[in-house]
Amino acid sequence: MTAVLEISGLGKTYKSGHTALSDVDLTINKGEIFALLGPNGAGKTTLISIVCGIVTASAGTVTVAGHDHAQGYRAARTMIGLVPQELHTDAFETVMATVSFSRGLFGKPRDPAFIEQLLRDLSLWDKRTSKIMELSGGMKRRVMIAKALSHEPEILFLDEPTAGVDVELRRDMWNMVRGLRERGVTIILTTHYIEEAEEMADRVGVITGGRLILVEQKDELIKKLGRKTLTLNLAEPLTAIPDELGQWKLALAGEGNELVYEFDSRAEATGVPSLLRRMTDIGVQFKDLHTRQSSLEDIFVGLVHESNGAKGEAA
C-alpha cells in the first residue's frame, strides 16, 4: 500500500503546560477510511489541526503525499480537505459562490463543470442559488464537505461529520463517504458514534490522553479483542447464583430469569460446555440461550478504561 500521510513523533504542549499530544506515530494509506476514536479531550481535534496547519506542533514531523509539512506547507496543505466540527461559513453567500470561492483560495482555476458535478454528488445542485442561512443543518454540513472537496484534495478530514444530524442523513453521508473513497480520496474521520466507525472504517485508531494507544484493522480488532456474552434464559428464576457455579463468575439479570456469562471466544477452553454440564448436574435448567459478540464500542470503552487505569497506577 502507498502511504499518503505519515506522522512521526508528533507532540503538542501548550504554554500553560498542558500536553495535548505526545509522541504520536501514524501512517495512513492511500484510499482507506481511517476512524480515530477517543473521548472528549483525547487529542483528536488537535491532531487534525496540526496536520491541517491550524495548530503548530511542538515536536515531530508530518509528511503529506511526499511533501514535508514544515518545508513545503503550501504543497502539503493543498493535498488536504477539512470539514471541521463547527459550521463556519458566510451565511449571506450562496452555495455556488461559497464553494467556488473555496476552490480559488487554493489557487485552482475556475471549473464550473467540476463544481456542478460536486454539488450534484452532494445533492446540493438544487440549492446552488440559496443562501447558506436558508439551509437546514444537514445541508450546511454538505456545503462544508463541498468546500473541503472543491480543490480536489487527496485526503479528506471529517471532524465529527454527523454530529447533530438525523439518522437518515447520517446514512446518506456514510454512502457519500464510501463514494469518495471509490474515487481515490483518503478519508480520516473522528467520531463519537462508534457505529460510524464500525460501519465504514477499514482501520481504527484509539487515542486517549494525547497518546495513540492502538491502531488496528477494524475486523481484526473485533476478532482479536472481542469477547462473547452467553445469556441463558432460565426455566425458573434464581435469587442468587449457586455456590457450585462460582468458578464461572456469572451475573444474574432480568430479575433473576437470566444467567450471563462473558468469555473469551479465542480461548482454547471457553468454559461454556463445562458450565452447561454443571448446571444440569445441580438442577438449574434453562429454556433458551443466545450469544453476543462484543461490539467496537465495548472494545473501545475497555481500551480507554485500561489505559486510564494504567496511567493512574503509574501516578
C-alpha positions in Angstrom: 0.0 0.0 0.0 1.1 3.6 -0.7 1.3 5.9 2.3 -0.4 9.2 1.8 0.1 10.6 5.3 3.0 9.9 7.6 3.1 11.3 11.2 6.2 10.7 13.3 6.8 11.6 16.9 4.1 14.3 16.9 3.6 16.2 20.1 1.9 19.4 21.2 2.4 21.1 24.6 0.8 24.5 25.2 2.3 27.4 27.1 0.1 26.5 30.0 2.0 23.2 30.3 -0.9 21.1 29.1 0.2 18.3 26.7 -2.4 17.7 24.1 -0.4 15.1 22.1 2.5 13.0 23.0 4.8 11.1 20.6 2.1 10.1 18.0 3.2 7.9 15.2 0.7 7.1 12.4 0.7 6.1 8.8 -2.4 6.4 6.6 -2.6 4.6 3.3 -4.0 6.0 0.1 -7.7 5.3 -0.4 -8.5 3.9 3.0 -11.1 5.1 5.5 -9.5 5.6 8.9 -11.5 6.3 12.0 -9.9 8.0 15.0 -11.8 7.3 18.2 -11.4 8.9 21.6 -13.2 10.6 24.4 -13.6 14.4 24.7 -10.2 16.0 25.2 -8.3 12.9 23.9 -6.4 14.9 21.3 -8.3 14.1 18.1 -9.0 17.6 17.0 -5.5 18.8 18.0 -4.0 16.1 15.8 -6.2 17.1 12.8 -5.5 20.8 13.4 -1.7 20.2 13.3 -1.9 18.2 10.0 -4.2 20.9 8.5 -1.8 23.7 9.6 -4.2 25.3 12.1 -2.0 24.5 15.1 1.8 24.3 15.2 3.3 21.1 16.6 5.8 21.2 19.4 7.6 18.1 18.2 7.6 15.6 15.3 7.1 15.6 11.6 4.2 15.4 9.2 4.6 14.3 5.5 1.6 14.6 3.2 1.8 12.8 -0.1 5.6 13.1 -0.1 5.5 16.8 1.0 7.2 17.7 4.3 4.6 19.7 6.2 7.2 22.2 7.6 9.3 22.7 4.5 6.6 22.6 1.9 3.5 23.7 3.7 1.6 25.1 0.7 2.0 21.9 -1.3 1.1 19.7 1.6 -2.0 21.8 2.6 -3.3 21.7 -1.0 -3.5 17.9 -0.7 -5.9 18.2 2.3 -9.6 19.0 2.6 -11.0 19.7 6.1 -14.6 19.5 7.3 -14.5 21.0 10.8 -16.8 20.0 13.6 -18.2 23.5 13.8 -20.1 25.0 10.8 -18.3 28.2 9.9 -19.2 29.9 6.6 -20.6 33.1 5.3 -24.4 32.9 5.9 -25.2 35.5 3.2 -23.4 33.9 0.4 -25.0 31.4 -2.0 -24.0 27.8 -2.1 -22.4 28.1 -5.5 -20.4 31.3 -4.6 -19.2 29.7 -1.3 -17.9 26.5 -2.9 -16.4 28.3 -5.9 -14.6 30.8 -3.7 -13.0 27.9 -1.7 -11.6 26.4 -4.8 -10.0 29.7 -5.7 -8.4 30.0 -2.3 -6.2 27.1 -3.2 -5.1 28.5 -6.5 -7.2 26.2 -8.6 -8.5 27.6 -11.9 -12.2 28.1 -12.4 -14.0 24.9 -13.3 -17.8 25.3 -13.4 -18.3 21.8 -14.7 -16.4 20.3 -11.7 -18.3 22.4 -9.2 -21.6 21.5 -10.8 -20.8 17.8 -10.5 -19.6 18.2 -6.9 -22.8 19.9 -5.9 -24.9 17.2 -7.7 -23.0 14.4 -5.9 -23.8 16.1 -2.6 -27.5 16.7 -3.5 -26.8 20.4 -3.4 -27.4 21.4 -7.1 -31.0 22.4 -6.5 -29.8 24.7 -3.6 -27.0 26.3 -5.6 -28.6 29.8 -5.6 -29.8 29.5 -2.0 -28.0 31.5 0.8 -26.3 29.5 3.4 -28.6 31.0 6.1 -31.6 29.5 4.4 -30.3 25.9 4.6 -31.0 23.2 7.2 -28.2 22.0 9.4 -27.8 18.9 7.3 -27.5 20.9 4.1 -25.0 23.2 5.7 -22.9 20.2 6.6 -23.0 19.1 3.0 -21.8 22.6 1.9 -18.9 22.3 4.3 -18.0 19.0 2.6 -18.3 20.6 -0.8 -16.0 23.4 0.3 -13.5 20.9 1.5 -13.6 19.0 -1.8 -13.6 22.0 -4.1 -9.9 22.0 -4.7 -9.8 18.2 -5.3 -7.7 17.1 -2.3 -6.3 13.6 -1.9 -7.1 13.5 1.8 -10.3 14.5 3.5 -10.5 15.1 7.2 -14.0 14.8 8.7 -14.1 16.0 12.3 -17.4 14.6 13.9 -19.1 14.8 10.4 -22.5 13.7 11.6 -22.7 15.5 14.9 -26.2 16.9 15.3 -27.7 15.3 12.1 -30.6 12.9 12.0 -30.2 9.1 11.4 -31.4 9.3 7.8 -29.0 12.0 6.8 -26.2 10.2 8.7 -26.8 7.1 6.5 -26.7 9.3 3.4 -23.4 10.8 4.4 -21.9 7.3 5.0 -22.8 6.4 1.5 -21.3 9.7 0.2 -18.0 8.9 2.1 -17.8 5.4 0.5 -18.3 7.1 -2.9 -15.4 9.4 -2.2 -13.2 6.5 -1.3 -14.1 4.8 -4.6 -12.8 7.9 -6.4 -9.5 7.6 -4.6 -10.0 10.1 -1.8 -8.4 9.0 1.6 -10.9 9.6 4.4 -9.9 10.3 8.0 -12.7 10.8 10.4 -13.2 11.4 14.1 -16.4 10.4 15.6 -18.3 9.8 18.9 -20.6 7.4 17.1 -19.0 4.0 17.4 -21.4 2.5 14.8 -20.0 5.0 12.3 -16.5 3.6 12.6 -17.9 0.0 12.7 -19.9 0.7 9.6 -17.3 2.4 7.4 -13.7 2.2 8.6 -11.0 0.0 7.2 -8.8 0.7 10.2 -9.4 2.2 13.7 -7.1 4.2 15.9 -7.9 4.8 19.6 -6.5 7.9 21.2 -6.7 8.9 24.9 -4.8 11.4 27.0 -3.0 12.6 23.9 -1.5 9.2 23.2 -2.4 6.8 20.3 -2.8 3.6 22.2 -3.8 1.3 19.4 -4.1 1.2 15.6 -5.6 -1.9 14.0 -7.7 -3.3 11.1 -11.3 -2.9 12.3 -12.2 -6.6 11.6 -9.0 -7.8 13.2 -9.5 -5.6 16.2 -13.0 -7.0 16.8 -11.7 -10.6 16.2 -8.7 -10.3 18.5 -10.2 -8.3 21.3 -13.8 -9.1 21.1 -15.4 -11.2 23.8 -18.7 -13.1 23.7 -21.5 -13.0 26.1 -23.7 -16.1 26.7 -27.1 -15.4 28.1 -29.1 -18.3 29.5 -32.9 -17.8 29.9 -33.7 -19.9 33.0 -36.7 -22.1 33.4 -37.2 -20.9 36.9 -35.8 -17.6 38.3 -32.9 -17.6 40.8 -32.5 -15.3 43.8 -28.7 -15.9 43.9 -26.1 -17.6 41.9 -25.5 -21.1 43.3 -22.1 -21.7 45.0 -21.5 -24.6 42.7 -21.3 -22.2 39.7 -18.9 -19.7 41.4 -15.9 -20.5 39.2 -17.6 -19.1 36.1 -18.1 -15.6 37.5 -21.7 -15.4 36.4 -24.1 -12.5 36.7 -27.8 -12.5 37.3 -30.0 -10.4 35.1 -33.7 -10.0 34.1 -34.9 -10.1 37.7 -33.2 -13.5 38.2 -34.5 -15.0 35.0 -31.2 -14.8 33.1 -27.7 -16.0 33.8 -25.0 -14.1 32.0 -21.5 -15.5 31.3 -18.8 -13.5 29.5 -16.0 -15.5 27.9 -13.0 -15.1 25.5 -14.0 -16.6 22.2 -10.3 -17.1 21.3 -9.6 -19.2 24.3 -8.9 -22.9 23.9 -11.3 -23.7 26.7 -14.2 -21.2 26.8 -15.8 -22.8 29.9 -19.2 -23.0 28.2 -19.6 -26.8 27.9 -18.5 -27.3 31.4 -20.9 -24.6 32.7 -23.8 -26.2 30.9 -22.9 -29.7 32.3 -22.6 -28.3 35.8 -25.9 -26.5 35.6 -27.6 -29.8 34.6 -25.9 -31.6 37.5 -27.2 -29.2 40.1 -30.7 -29.0 38.5 -30.6 -25.4 37.1 -32.5 -25.7 33.9 -32.7 -23.2 31.0 -35.2 -22.9 28.2 -33.2 -20.8 25.7 -29.7 -19.3 25.2 -28.0 -16.8 22.9 -24.6 -15.3 22.4 -23.5 -11.8 21.5 -20.1 -10.8 20.1 -18.6 -7.7 21.7 -19.0 -4.6 19.5 -16.4 -2.0 18.7 -18.0 0.2 21.4 -17.4 -2.5 24.0 -13.8 -2.8 22.9 -13.2 1.0 22.8 -14.6 1.5 26.3 -12.4 -1.3 27.6 -9.3 0.0 26.0 -9.8 3.6 27.3 -10.6 2.3 30.8 -7.5 0.1 30.7 -5.2 2.9 29.5 -6.6 5.3 32.1 -6.1 2.7 34.8 -2.5 2.2 33.8 -1.8 5.9 34.0 -3.4 6.0 37.4 -1.2 3.2 38.7 1.9 4.9 37.3 1.0 8.1 39.1 
